[in-house]
Each structure stands twice: as C-alpha cells, then as structure tokens.
Amino acid sequence: MGNHSLCIVGNYALYLVLIPLVASSKLFISEILPRASHLLHLSLVPADPVLLSIAVVTLVTFFSIDFVVAVCELAGSKRGFKMDGTLNNTVCERLAQTQQRMASLYPAFAISSALLWGNTNRFDALTVSFVVIQTVVFLGMPLVALLKRPLIDTIVMVIFRCALFWTIVYATSPRDTGFLIHAASYRMYDFFAPQPTDVYYTVL
C-alpha cells in the first residue's frame, strides 16, 4: 500500500510539471497539433476546438460506449453466455464501469472546457493544447480499461486530474498562468540545453 501511494504521489509530481511543459512546447504546438488536425481533417469541421472537444466527449461518453456495451451484451445473450467470466462479458463489464467513471468525470471536463471557451482566446496556443491533452486522456480511458492493468488505469486518472488542474488554472487566469508557464519552459530548456564552450578551435 505504501509503495502504491508513493507511486501515485510521484506521478502527480511528474505530470503536474510535465503537462504544462508539453502544452507550451514548440514541438507539440507547431508539429504534433497541425499534423493531427490535418490527418483527422478537423479544419473541415465548422466549430472551434473547445466546442468540438466537448461535443466529441459528450457523444463518446453518453452514446458510443453505451451502444457498444449494449451490442456486446446482446451478442453474449444470443450465444447463451452467462456472467461466468467469459471474455465477452469481461469486456462488457469493463466498458460499463468505464462509462460510469467517464460520466462521473464529465461535469468536471465540461466545466473546465467551458471556462476555457468563455475566458480565453479560443484559438490561443495554450488553450488548444490544454483542451487537446485533456480530451485525448479522457477518450483514452476506455482503451486503458480493456488492458486490465490497474496501475496504468490509476496513472491515466492521475494524468487526467493534472490536465484538469492546469486547464482550470489557465482558464481562470490565462495571462498570468501563460506567462509563468512560458517562463518555466524557457528556464527548463535553458537548463537542459547544451551550453556553448569557451574553447575555440581554429583549423590549421
């Protein structure tokens, strides 16, 4: 129990630092997000990123997963399965539990996204980064649930809560938070970047 709690606290410390660094990084903003948008043809969708994320999460949480669970249970009943630990029923149970968890987390996701939409520039780089990170982690929960790895499931929940924390903090004070994140990112890069040497060599 002690090692498990230490692991959770360590992950909180890690992702509370890592998420704003990723959200503000040039690689994520200038390379990953545009490539993902082009691959998914998101430019063709007449909605800004925040509203689009809320719409997708709403459909997945309250329609798609429930529909898959219903089909899964129907297929099991057609084949005469009982709740005896078969693969079909195990998958159904995991998805049903995940759907309940996502439904319980949905208000927090929707409120944080609405705060971003109402209090920030909706096409600001950090706004888009935070909403994308939060949405991807949220939508990854059903896939993680199928792995049947409690530790990975716990880590994903920690990542979502850390993303939720930074989303709300940035939404409530975008100017100051954005300045602090960019300043911290610059200092981290400056600390880990290779330092120029004072020794110069001349070609003979």
N, CA, C and O of each residue as an XYZ file, in Angstrom:
816
protein
N       0.824     -1.202      0.000
C       0.000      0.000      0.000
C       0.864      1.260      0.000
O       0.562      2.235     -0.688
N       1.963      1.221      0.798
C       2.843      2.368      0.868
C       3.513      2.656     -0.466
O       3.602      3.811     -0.883
N       3.995      1.584     -1.155
C       4.631      1.759     -2.456
C       3.633      2.277     -3.488
O       3.976      3.090     -4.347
N       2.398      1.797     -3.392
C       1.368      2.243     -4.328
C       1.079      3.733     -4.135
O       0.973      4.475     -5.112
N       0.953      4.169     -2.893
C       0.707      5.591     -2.615
C       1.880      6.448     -3.053
O       1.692      7.545     -3.579
N       3.102      5.944     -2.835
C       4.290      6.676     -3.260
C       4.324      6.812     -4.776
O       4.715      7.853     -5.305
N       3.915      5.761     -5.468
C       3.861      5.800     -6.936
C       2.856      6.846     -7.412
O       3.135      7.587     -8.354
N       1.692      6.912     -6.770
C       0.669      7.880     -7.157
C       1.156      9.308     -6.921
O       0.998     10.175     -7.780
N       1.757      9.547     -5.738
C       2.269     10.887     -5.434
C       3.366     11.274     -6.418
O       3.426     12.415     -6.875
N       4.232     10.319     -6.741
C       5.290     10.589     -7.712
C       4.741     10.936     -9.082
O       5.271     11.815     -9.762
N       3.681     10.251     -9.492
C       3.066     10.546    -10.784
C       2.392     11.913    -10.783
O       2.431     12.631    -11.782
N       1.770     12.272     -9.654
C       1.205     13.619     -9.557
C       2.295     14.675     -9.726
O       2.123     15.636    -10.476
N       3.413     14.495     -9.027
C       4.522     15.454     -9.126
C       5.066     15.511    -10.557
O       5.380     16.587    -11.065
N       5.173     14.357    -11.194
C       5.710     14.299    -12.551
C       4.805     15.011    -13.549
O       5.261     15.857    -14.318
N       3.514     14.662    -13.532
C       2.621     15.188    -14.572
C       2.168     16.617    -14.302
O       1.775     17.320    -15.233
N       2.215     17.060    -13.055
C       1.948     18.470    -12.792
C       3.025     19.357    -13.412
O       2.761     20.504    -13.772
N       4.234     18.825    -13.533
C       5.317     19.549    -14.184
C       5.314     19.300    -15.692
O       5.532     20.222    -16.478
N       5.067     18.058    -16.089
C       5.206     17.675    -17.493
C       4.113     18.252    -18.385
O       4.394     18.662    -19.511
N       2.878     18.290    -17.905
C       1.769     18.716    -18.756
C       1.910     20.155    -19.246
O       1.755     20.383    -20.445
N       2.197     21.145    -18.389
C       2.378     22.499    -18.926
C       3.591     22.623    -19.840
O       3.582     23.428    -20.772
N       4.646     21.829    -19.585
C       5.809     21.867    -20.471
C       5.466     21.332    -21.854
O       5.894     21.887    -22.866
N       4.691     20.251    -21.892
C       4.257     19.703    -23.183
C       3.308     20.666    -23.878
O       3.421     20.892    -25.082
N       2.371     21.234    -23.124
C       1.370     22.131    -23.712
C       1.992     23.370    -24.327
O       1.452     23.915    -25.290
N       3.112     23.824    -23.796
C       3.744     25.040    -24.291
C       4.910     24.776    -25.239
O       5.510     25.719    -25.753
N       5.240     23.501    -25.477
C       6.403     23.186    -26.301
C       6.122     23.466    -27.783
O       5.004     23.282    -28.265
N       7.156     23.911    -28.486
C       7.022     24.197    -29.912
C       6.736     22.931    -30.707
O       6.014     22.968    -31.704
N       7.302     21.810    -30.264
C       7.057     20.546    -30.961
C       5.582     20.188    -30.945
O       5.024     19.787    -31.967
N       4.946     20.333    -29.783
C       3.531     19.979    -29.654
C       2.642     20.970    -30.401
O       1.696     20.572    -31.080
N       2.953     22.278    -30.271
C       2.111     23.310    -30.871
C       2.302     23.407    -32.378
O       1.334     23.546    -33.126
N       3.553     23.335    -32.819
C       3.857     23.602    -34.231
C       3.932     22.357    -35.100
O       3.830     22.449    -36.323
N       4.110     21.187    -34.479
C       4.272     19.966    -35.267
C       3.147     18.958    -35.041
O       2.473     18.549    -35.986
N       2.948     18.562    -33.785
C       2.003     17.480    -33.495
C       0.560     17.908    -33.736
O      -0.193     17.200    -34.405
N       0.170     19.061    -33.197
C      -1.220     19.507    -33.355
C      -1.601     19.755    -34.815
O      -2.654     19.281    -35.240
N      -0.789     20.482    -35.613
C      -1.164     20.668    -37.021
C      -1.225     19.357    -37.802
O      -2.105     19.177    -38.644
N      -0.298     18.447    -37.529
C      -0.318     17.156    -38.242
C      -1.559     16.341    -37.876
O      -2.186     15.730    -38.741
N      -1.908     16.337    -36.583
C      -3.109     15.612    -36.155
C      -4.365     16.239    -36.747
O      -5.276     15.528    -37.169
N      -4.416     17.574    -36.781
C      -5.563     18.262    -37.369
C      -5.706     17.939    -38.853
O      -6.815     17.728    -39.344
N      -4.583     17.902    -39.561
C      -4.622     17.569    -40.995
C      -5.029     16.116    -41.215
O      -5.802     15.810    -42.123
N      -4.501     15.221    -40.376
C      -4.811     13.796    -40.520
C      -6.290     13.514    -40.279
O      -6.888     12.683    -40.963
N      -6.877     14.208    -39.307
C      -8.283     13.994    -38.950
C      -9.242     14.928    -39.690
O     -10.454     14.870    -39.483
N      -8.689     15.801    -40.562
C      -9.493     16.757    -41.341
C     -10.353     17.647    -40.443
O     -11.507     17.939    -40.757
N      -9.771     18.071    -39.326
C     -10.530     18.891    -38.383
C     -10.807     20.289    -38.914
O     -11.721     20.964    -38.441
N     -10.023     20.727    -39.895
C     -10.251     22.049    -40.470
C     -11.584     22.128    -41.207
O     -12.104     23.219    -41.445
N     -12.133     20.971    -41.567
C     -13.419     20.937    -42.270
C     -14.602     21.038    -41.319
O     -15.738     21.225    -41.756
N     -14.342     20.916    -40.022
C     -15.424     20.968    -39.027
C     -15.670     22.422    -38.639
O     -14.752     23.084    -38.155
N     -16.884     22.937    -38.839
C     -17.169     24.353    -38.535
C     -17.410     24.611    -37.049
O     -18.488     25.056    -36.655
N     -16.402     24.329    -36.233
C     -16.516     24.567    -34.788
C     -15.128     24.807    -34.239
O     -14.148     24.251    -34.735
N     -15.047     25.640    -33.207
C     -13.728     25.882    -32.623
C     -13.302     24.679    -31.798
O     -14.150     23.861    -31.441
N     -12.010     24.541    -31.479
C     -11.501     23.318    -30.829
C     -12.181     22.976    -29.510
O     -12.413     21.801    -29.225
N     -12.501     23.979    -28.706
C     -13.085     23.696    -27.393
C     -14.476     23.094    -27.533
O     -14.782     22.079    -26.907
N     -15.316     23.716    -28.350
C     -16.669     23.181    -28.543
C     -16.633     21.816    -29.217
O     -17.450     20.948    -28.909
N     -15.692     21.625    -30.131
C     -15.566     20.330    -30.791
C     -15.186     19.242    -29.787
O     -15.711     18.130    -29.850
N     -14.283     19.555    -28.869
C     -13.881     18.563    -27.867
C     -15.045     18.197    -26.950
O     -15.237     17.027    -26.620
N     -15.819     19.203    -26.542
C     -16.984     18.927    -25.695
C     -17.983     18.044    -26.437
O     -18.543     17.115    -25.854
N     -18.208     18.327    -27.713
C     -19.157     17.539    -28.498
C     -18.699     16.082    -28.628
O     -19.493     15.158    -28.456
N     -17.411     15.887    -28.932
C     -16.890     14.526    -29.111
C     -16.952     13.750    -27.805
O     -17.392     12.601    -27.785
N     -16.515     14.369    -26.716
C     -16.529     13.690    -25.414
C     -17.956     13.360    -24.990
O     -18.201     12.293    -24.427
N     -18.895     14.258    -25.253
C     -20.294     14.004    -24.903
C     -20.842     12.801    -25.657
O     -21.499     11.943    -25.068
N     -20.574     12.736    -26.958
C     -21.056     11.616    -27.766
C     -20.429     10.293    -27.341
O     -21.117      9.276    -27.246
N     -19.126     10.308    -27.088
C     -18.452      9.075    -26.688
C     -18.943      8.606    -25.322
O     -19.194      7.417    -25.124
N     -19.082      9.544    -24.377
C     -19.450      9.175    -23.007
C     -20.877      8.675    -22.900
O     -21.138      7.677    -22.229
N     -21.804      9.361    -23.559
C     -23.221      9.064    -23.337
C     -23.899      8.333    -24.501
O     -25.086      8.019    -24.427
N     -23.149      8.064    -25.570
C     -23.756      7.308    -26.665
C     -22.884      6.140    -27.105
O     -23.312      4.988    -27.037
N     -21.668      6.424    -27.553
C     -20.855      5.397    -28.210
C     -20.551      4.221    -27.295
O     -20.796      3.073    -27.664
N     -20.021      4.492    -26.105
C     -19.656      3.393    -25.210
C     -20.893      2.631    -24.753
O     -20.866      1.402    -24.686
N     -21.959      3.325    -24.444
C     -23.195      2.664    -24.027
C     -23.735      1.786    -25.151
O     -24.240      0.691    -24.901
N     -23.630      2.263    -26.384
C     -24.083      1.477    -27.533
C     -23.236      0.213    -27.695
O     -23.770     -0.867    -27.946
N     -21.904      0.351    -27.550
C     -21.019     -0.807    -27.666
C     -21.310     -1.818    -26.561
O     -21.317     -3.023    -26.813
N     -21.547     -1.347    -25.353
C     -21.875     -2.244    -24.236
C     -23.184     -2.981    -24.510
O     -23.287     -4.181    -24.253
N     -24.186     -2.264    -25.031
C     -25.476     -2.901    -25.339
C     -25.322     -3.975    -26.409
O     -25.902     -5.054    -26.293
N     -24.536     -3.683    -27.459
C     -24.302     -4.675    -28.521
C     -23.536     -5.872    -27.976
O     -23.819     -7.018    -28.326
N     -22.557     -5.589    -27.110
C     -21.755     -6.657    -26.520
C     -22.623     -7.574    -25.657
O     -22.515     -8.798    -25.734
N     -23.466     -6.981    -24.852
C     -24.361     -7.785    -24.010
C     -25.369     -8.561    -24.838
O     -25.702     -9.699    -24.506
N     -25.858     -7.957    -25.917
C     -26.798     -8.644    -26.803
C     -26.141     -9.835    -27.467
O     -26.741    -10.904    -27.579
N     -24.881     -9.646    -27.916
C     -24.163    -10.761    -28.544
C     -23.936    -11.883    -27.541
O     -24.020    -13.061    -27.889
N     -23.646    -11.514    -26.291
C     -23.449    -12.541    -25.276
C     -24.721    -13.305    -24.966
O     -24.690    -14.520    -24.771
N     -25.846    -12.595    -24.919
C     -27.112    -13.269    -24.622
C     -27.545    -14.158    -25.775
O     -28.163    -15.200    -25.559
N     -27.222    -13.750    -27.011
C     -27.583    -14.560    -28.177
C     -26.843    -15.887    -28.165
O     -27.361    -16.914    -28.605
N     -25.599    -15.841    -27.644
C     -24.792    -17.054    -27.617
C     -24.997    -17.855    -26.337
O     -24.380    -18.902    -26.143
N     -25.870    -17.353    -25.465
C     -26.174    -18.082    -24.246
C     -25.142    -17.915    -23.149
O     -25.075    -18.724    -22.224
N     -24.313    -16.836    -23.251
C     -23.321    -16.602    -22.203
C     -24.008    -16.186    -20.917
O     -25.061    -15.550    -20.934
N     -23.400    -16.550    -19.814
C     -23.826    -16.090    -18.501
C     -22.669    -15.300    -17.888
O     -21.561    -15.289    -18.424
N     -22.930    -14.659    -16.788
C     -21.886    -13.878    -16.141
C     -20.916    -14.826    -15.445
O     -20.882    -14.920    -14.219
N     -20.126    -15.528    -16.265
C     -19.240    -16.557    -15.733
C     -17.773    -16.254    -16.013
O     -16.932    -17.152    -15.956
N     -17.459    -14.987    -16.317
C     -16.065    -14.629    -16.535
C     -15.588    -14.844    -17.949
O     -14.382    -14.795    -18.189
N     -16.470    -15.079    -18.896
C     -16.053    -15.218    -20.284
C     -15.506    -13.900    -20.783
O     -15.778    -12.845    -20.210
N     -14.717    -13.963    -21.878
C     -14.086    -12.772    -22.426
C     -15.128    -11.732    -22.808
O     -14.940    -10.543    -22.549
N     -16.222    -12.167    -23.421
C     -17.246    -11.240    -23.881
C     -17.822    -10.433    -22.715
O     -17.924     -9.207    -22.779
N     -18.194    -11.147    -21.651
C     -18.795    -10.466    -20.512
C     -17.779     -9.625    -19.750
O     -18.119     -8.578    -19.199
N     -16.529    -10.086    -19.719
C     -15.495     -9.312    -19.048
C     -15.293     -7.975    -19.737
O     -15.177     -6.947    -19.069
N     -15.248     -7.972    -21.063
C     -15.104     -6.735    -21.827
C     -16.304     -5.831    -21.592
O     -16.150     -4.623    -21.409
N     -17.493     -6.407    -21.598
C     -18.708     -5.623    -21.357
C     -18.669     -4.958    -19.984
O     -18.992     -3.779    -19.843
N     -18.272     -5.727    -18.980
C     -18.232     -5.184    -17.624
C     -17.227     -4.050    -17.501
O     -17.506     -3.031    -16.869
N     -16.051     -4.230    -18.110
C     -15.033     -3.177    -18.045
C     -15.512     -1.906    -18.734
O     -15.346     -0.806    -18.207
N     -16.106     -2.062    -19.912
C     -16.598     -0.887    -20.631
C     -17.730     -0.205    -19.871
O     -17.808      1.023    -19.840
N     -18.608     -1.002    -19.258
C     -19.714     -0.418    -18.490
C     -19.184      0.365    -17.285
O     -19.668      1.456    -16.986
N     -18.185     -0.202    -16.597
C     -17.594      0.504    -15.460
C     -16.884      1.775    -15.910
O     -16.948      2.805    -15.239
N     -16.204      1.690    -17.055
C     -15.519      2.877    -17.584
C     -16.512      3.952    -17.981
O     -16.265      5.140    -17.772
N     -17.631      3.541    -18.551
C     -18.655      4.517    -18.937
C     -19.202      5.247    -17.716
O     -19.454      6.451    -17.768
N     -19.386      4.520    -16.623
C     -19.854      5.146    -15.381
C     -18.821      6.124    -14.840
O     -19.168      7.206    -14.366
N     -17.546      5.738    -14.913
C     -16.483      6.636    -14.454
C     -16.413      7.881    -15.314
O     -16.291      8.989    -14.790
N     -16.488      7.717    -16.631
C     -16.436      8.858    -17.534
C     -17.630      9.782    -17.320
O     -17.497     11.003    -17.394
N     -18.799      9.196    -17.054
C     -19.985     10.018    -16.789
C     -19.815     10.826    -15.513
O     -20.285     11.961    -15.427
N     -19.137     10.240    -14.509
C     -18.914     10.970    -13.257
C     -17.873     12.076    -13.433
O     -17.925     13.089    -12.736
N     -16.926     11.889    -14.362
C     -15.891     12.897    -14.608
C     -16.322     13.941    -15.644
O     -15.701     14.996    -15.773
N     -17.381     13.634    -16.370
C     -17.802     14.526    -17.456
C     -18.119     15.950    -16.989
O     -17.714     16.894    -17.666
N     -18.826     16.156    -15.864
C     -19.086     17.551    -15.447
C     -17.818     18.368    -15.255
O     -17.767     19.536    -15.641
N     -16.793     17.762    -14.660
C     -15.531     18.480    -14.469
C     -14.897     18.825    -15.808
O     -14.396     19.934    -15.998
N     -14.920     17.874    -16.734
C     -14.377     18.132    -18.070
C     -15.149     19.251    -18.763
O     -14.546     20.168    -19.321
N     -16.477     19.182    -18.730
C     -17.302     20.175    -19.410
C     -17.128     21.565    -18.804
O     -17.055     22.557    -19.530
N     -17.061     21.636    -17.477
C     -16.915     22.940    -16.817
C     -15.561     23.561    -17.140
O     -15.481     24.749    -17.452
N     -14.493     22.761    -17.065
C     -13.166     23.302    -17.374
C     -13.077     23.759    -18.824
O     -12.476     24.793    -19.113
N     -13.673     22.995    -19.736
C     -13.670     23.381    -21.149
C     -14.502     24.641    -21.373
O     -14.126     25.511    -22.159
N     -15.634     24.733    -20.676
C     -16.465     25.934    -20.800
C     -15.743     27.164    -20.269
O     -15.890     28.255    -20.821
N     -14.963     27.000    -19.200
C     -14.165     28.112    -18.681
C     -13.132     28.561    -19.703
O     -12.914     29.757    -19.893
N     -12.496     27.593    -20.362
C     -11.549     27.938    -21.421
C     -12.252     28.702    -22.537
O     -11.754     29.719    -23.020
N     -13.412     28.198    -22.935
C     -14.148     28.804    -24.048
C     -14.595     30.226    -23.717
O     -14.593     31.100    -24.583
N     -14.977     30.452    -22.457
C     -15.522     31.751    -22.102
C     -14.508     32.781    -21.649
O     -14.779     33.980    -21.707
N     -13.322     32.326    -21.190
C     -12.398     33.259    -20.557
C     -11.041     33.371    -21.246
O     -10.165     34.092    -20.768
N     -10.858     32.671    -22.356
C      -9.587     32.751    -23.076
C      -9.860     32.951    -24.563
O     -10.986     32.817    -25.041
N      -8.791     33.275    -25.265
C      -8.861     33.291    -26.724
C      -8.979     31.845    -27.194
O      -8.085     31.037    -26.943
N     -10.063     31.518    -27.865
C     -10.357     30.120    -28.180
C      -9.353     29.486    -29.133
O      -9.288     28.261    -29.226
N      -8.565     30.297    -29.846
C      -7.561     29.767    -30.758
C      -6.149     30.041    -30.247
O      -5.178     29.907    -30.991
N      -6.040     30.426    -28.971
C      -4.740     30.602    -28.344
C      -4.033     29.249    -28.261
O      -4.676     28.214    -28.080
N      -2.711     29.267    -28.396
C      -1.956     28.017    -28.441
C      -2.124     27.193    -27.174
O      -2.342     25.984    -27.254
N      -2.029     27.825    -26.002
C      -2.174     27.075    -24.753
C      -3.604     26.579    -24.551
O      -3.813     25.489    -24.019
N      -4.584     27.372    -24.973
C      -5.976     26.924    -24.872
C      -6.181     25.641    -25.660
O      -6.740     24.672    -25.148
N      -5.727     25.637    -26.906
C      -5.872     24.453    -27.752
C      -5.078     23.285    -27.172
O      -5.560     22.152    -27.164
N      -3.865     23.553    -26.687
C      -3.029     22.480    -26.145
C      -3.679     21.812    -24.936
O      -3.746     20.586    -24.858
N      -4.155     22.622    -24.001
C      -4.757     22.047    -22.785
C      -6.026     21.264    -23.103
O      -6.238     20.182    -22.556
N      -6.862     21.795    -23.973
C      -8.107     21.088    -24.277
C      -7.825     19.803    -25.049
O      -8.535     18.813    -24.870
N      -6.806     19.800    -25.900
C      -6.456     18.581    -26.633
C      -5.898     17.524    -25.687
O      -6.290     16.360    -25.760
N      -4.993     17.916    -24.805
C      -4.420     16.959    -23.847
C      -5.511     16.357    -22.980
O      -5.570     15.142    -22.797
N      -6.373     17.211    -22.447
C      -7.452     16.732    -21.581
C      -8.402     15.800    -22.335
O      -8.843     14.786    -21.796
N      -8.713     16.151    -23.586
C      -9.634     15.334    -24.376
C      -9.031     13.986    -24.735
O      -9.703     12.959    -24.635
N      -7.774     13.978    -25.150
C      -7.113     12.725    -25.531
C      -7.030     11.773    -24.338
O      -7.295     10.579    -24.475
N      -6.664     12.300    -23.174
C      -6.572     11.451    -21.981
C      -7.952     10.920    -21.599
O      -8.092      9.751    -21.237
N      -8.967     11.774    -21.679
C     -10.331     11.362    -21.336
C     -10.814     10.257    -22.277
O     -11.379      9.258    -21.832
N     -10.589     10.442    -23.566
C     -11.048      9.445    -24.537
C     -10.202      8.182    -24.529
O     -10.609      7.157    -25.077
N      -9.030      8.246    -23.913
C      -8.192      7.047    -23.820
C      -8.586      6.112    -22.693
O      -8.086      4.989    -22.621
N      -9.466      6.550    -21.816
C      -9.862      5.722    -20.672
C     -10.477      4.381    -21.072
O     -10.129      3.369    -20.463
N     -11.377      4.317    -22.066
C     -11.932      3.001    -22.440
C     -10.875      2.038    -22.958
O     -10.939      0.841    -22.679
N      -9.899      2.550    -23.713
C      -8.836      1.680    -24.223
C      -7.965      1.157    -23.095
O      -7.564     -0.007    -23.102
N      -7.672      2.010    -22.130
C      -6.868      1.588    -20.984
C      -7.626      0.563    -20.150
O      -7.026     -0.371    -19.619
N      -8.939      0.731    -20.030
C      -9.742     -0.201    -19.235
C      -9.687     -1.613    -19.804
O      -9.753     -2.589    -19.057
N      -9.567     -1.723    -21.122
C      -9.525     -3.043    -21.751
C      -8.222     -3.781    -21.478
O      -8.159     -5.001    -21.631
N      -7.174     -3.049    -21.072
C      -5.889     -3.682    -20.800
C      -5.895     -4.467    -19.494
O      -5.076     -5.363    -19.295
N      -6.830     -4.121    -18.603
C      -6.934     -4.778    -17.290
C      -5.617     -4.646    -16.525
O      -5.097     -5.623    -15.985
N      -5.087     -3.421    -16.487
C      -3.877     -3.112    -15.732
C      -4.217     -1.994    -14.745
O      -4.203     -0.821    -15.119
N      -4.521     -2.337    -13.496
C      -4.966     -1.318    -12.520
C      -3.983     -0.163    -12.363
O      -4.397      0.985    -12.197
N      -2.677     -0.458    -12.414
C      -1.694      0.605    -12.234
C      -1.751      1.606    -13.384
O      -1.716      2.815    -13.155
N      -1.839      1.113    -14.615
C      -1.941      2.006    -15.779
C      -3.232      2.809    -15.709
O      -3.253      3.997    -16.030
N      -4.304      2.154    -15.289
C      -5.590      2.846    -15.139
C      -5.491      3.977    -14.115
O      -6.043      5.057    -14.322
N      -4.792      3.728    -13.022
C      -4.600      4.751    -11.993
C      -3.751      5.903    -12.522
O      -4.048      7.067    -12.251
N      -2.698      5.587    -13.274
C      -1.830      6.628    -13.826
C      -2.595      7.506    -14.807
O      -2.407      8.722    -14.827
N      -3.454      6.902    -15.620
C      -4.259      7.685    -16.561
C      -5.192      8.635    -15.815
O      -5.395      9.772    -16.242
N      -5.758      8.171    -14.705
C      -6.609      9.050    -13.897
C      -5.805     10.212    -13.317
O      -6.296     11.339    -13.246
N      -4.578      9.936    -12.906
C      -3.709     10.995    -12.393
C      -3.412     12.012    -13.490
O      -3.456     13.219    -13.250
N      -3.109     11.528    -14.693
C      -2.826     12.427    -15.820
C      -4.040     13.298    -16.119
O      -3.906     14.499    -16.354
N      -5.224     12.690    -16.109
C      -6.431     13.476    -16.383
C      -6.637     14.548    -15.323
O      -6.971     15.685    -15.656
N      -6.446     14.210    -14.063
C      -6.653     15.192    -12.994
C      -5.621     16.319    -13.065
O      -5.943     17.476    -12.794
N      -4.387     15.983    -13.429
C      -3.364     17.022    -13.585
C      -3.700     17.926    -14.772
O      -3.542     19.144    -14.690
N      -4.167     17.328    -15.882
C      -4.581     18.133    -17.037
C      -5.770     19.015    -16.678
O      -5.846     20.172    -17.092
N      -6.701     18.454    -15.898
C      -7.859     19.224    -15.443
C      -7.418     20.403    -14.571
O      -7.937     21.511    -14.707
N      -6.470     20.161    -13.686
C      -5.955     21.218    -12.813
C      -5.390     22.371    -13.634
O      -5.740     23.528    -13.402
N      -4.520     22.064    -14.591
C      -3.894     23.126    -15.375
C      -4.890     23.813    -16.292
O      -4.770     25.011    -16.552
N      -5.867     23.073    -16.782
C      -6.899     23.681    -17.627
C      -7.686     24.721    -16.843
O      -7.933     25.821    -17.339
N      -8.079     24.381    -15.625
C      -8.857     25.313    -14.800
C      -7.995     26.507    -14.382
O      -8.456     27.648    -14.412
N      -6.751     26.244    -13.994
C      -5.862     27.341    -13.594
C      -5.646     28.306    -14.751
O      -5.720     29.522    -14.574
N      -5.381     27.767    -15.927
C      -5.153     28.632    -17.090
C      -6.434     29.366    -17.485
O      -6.385     30.532    -17.875
N      -7.576     28.691    -17.385
C      -8.846     29.319    -17.777
C      -9.223     30.461    -16.850
O      -9.817     31.447    -17.289
N      -8.885     30.339    -15.574
C      -9.258     31.385    -14.620
C      -8.284     32.561    -14.641
O      -8.662     33.679    -14.289
N      -7.047     32.325    -15.045
C      -6.066     33.419    -15.102
C      -5.121     33.180    -16.266
O      -3.956     32.841    -16.058
N      -5.607     33.351    -17.484
C      -4.805     32.974    -18.660
C      -3.527     33.782    -18.834
O      -2.491     33.231    -19.207
N      -3.590     35.075    -18.568
C      -2.422     35.917    -18.812
C      -1.270     35.580    -17.861
O      -0.145     35.345    -18.302
N      -1.553     35.559    -16.558
C      -0.503     35.283    -15.577
C      -0.008     33.841    -15.674
O       1.195     33.585    -15.617
N      -0.941     32.907    -15.821
C      -0.552     31.499    -15.909
C       0.263     31.237    -17.161
O       1.263     30.520    -17.118
N      -0.164     31.819    -18.285
C       0.582     31.655    -19.521
C       1.998     32.201    -19.408
O       2.948     31.592    -19.900
N       2.133     33.354    -18.757
C       3.468     33.945    -18.564
C       4.350     33.027    -17.720
O       5.513     32.804    -18.055
N       3.800     32.494    -16.624
C       4.575     31.617    -15.758
C       4.962     30.323    -16.471
O       6.085     29.844    -16.314
N       4.042     29.755    -17.253
C       4.337     28.510    -17.967
C       5.438     28.729    -18.991
O       6.372     27.932    -19.078
N       5.336     29.808    -19.773
C       6.360     30.074    -20.783
C       7.710     30.385    -20.130
O       8.754     29.970    -20.632
N       7.688     31.116    -19.010
C       8.937     31.420    -18.303
C       9.577     30.144    -17.765
O      10.788     29.955    -17.878
N       8.748     29.257    -17.171
C       9.273     27.996    -16.645
C       9.794     27.104    -17.766
O      10.825     26.451    -17.609
N       9.094     27.073    -18.890
C       9.539     26.266    -20.034
C      10.881     26.764    -20.560
O      11.767     25.976    -20.890
N      11.012     28.093    -20.632
C      12.276     28.669    -21.109
C      13.425     28.327    -20.163
O      14.525     27.998    -20.605
N      13.162     28.408    -18.865
C      14.206     28.094    -17.895
C      14.586     26.616    -17.941
O      15.763     26.270    -17.828
N      13.589     25.743    -18.106
C      13.877     24.311    -18.216
C      14.700     24.021    -19.459
O      15.663     23.257    -19.410
N      14.316     24.636    -20.579
C      15.075     24.427    -21.811
C      16.489     24.975    -21.668
O      17.456     24.347    -22.099
N      16.597     26.146    -21.062
C      17.912     26.760    -20.886
C      18.791     25.919    -19.966
O      20.009     25.877    -20.142
N      18.186     25.250    -18.988
C      18.945     24.427    -18.046
C      19.457     23.148    -18.701
O      20.596     22.740    -18.475
N      18.600     22.511    -19.521
C      18.967     21.225    -20.113
C      19.632     21.346    -21.479
O      20.203     20.371    -21.968
N      19.572     22.512    -22.103
C      20.177     22.678    -23.424
C      21.694     22.638    -23.320
O      22.261     23.061    -22.312
N      22.351     22.132    -24.357
C      23.825     22.123    -24.345
C      24.375     23.535    -24.239
O      23.919     24.441    -24.936
N      25.358     23.717    -23.364
C      25.955     25.025    -23.164
C      27.128     25.213    -24.119
O      27.896     24.280    -24.355
N      27.266     26.415    -24.665
C      28.414     26.658    -25.547
C      29.716     26.615    -24.772
O      29.772     27.034    -23.615
N      30.750     26.114    -25.401
C      32.051     26.011    -24.751
C      32.845     27.293    -24.954
O      32.641     28.022    -25.925
N      33.739     27.550    -24.037
C      34.600     28.725    -24.142
C      35.875     28.442    -24.925
O      36.671     29.344    -25.184
N      36.059     27.179    -25.297
C      37.270     26.804    -26.023
C      36.965     26.825    -27.513
O      36.010     26.189    -27.959
N      37.734     27.521    -28.256
C      37.541     27.618    -29.701
C      38.733     27.002    -30.407
O      39.886     27.163    -30.006
N      38.415     26.306    -31.453
C      39.478     25.644    -32.214
C      39.566     26.298    -33.587
O      38.547     26.611    -34.203
N      40.741     26.492    -34.039
C      40.959     27.039    -35.371
C      41.524     25.969    -36.276
O      42.350     25.157    -35.860
N      41.078     25.974    -37.494
C      41.544     24.979    -38.462
C      42.932     25.402    -38.955
O      43.123     26.521    -39.431
N      43.866     24.507    -38.834
C      45.225     24.811    -39.297
C      45.328     24.621    -40.803
O      46.395     24.829    -41.381
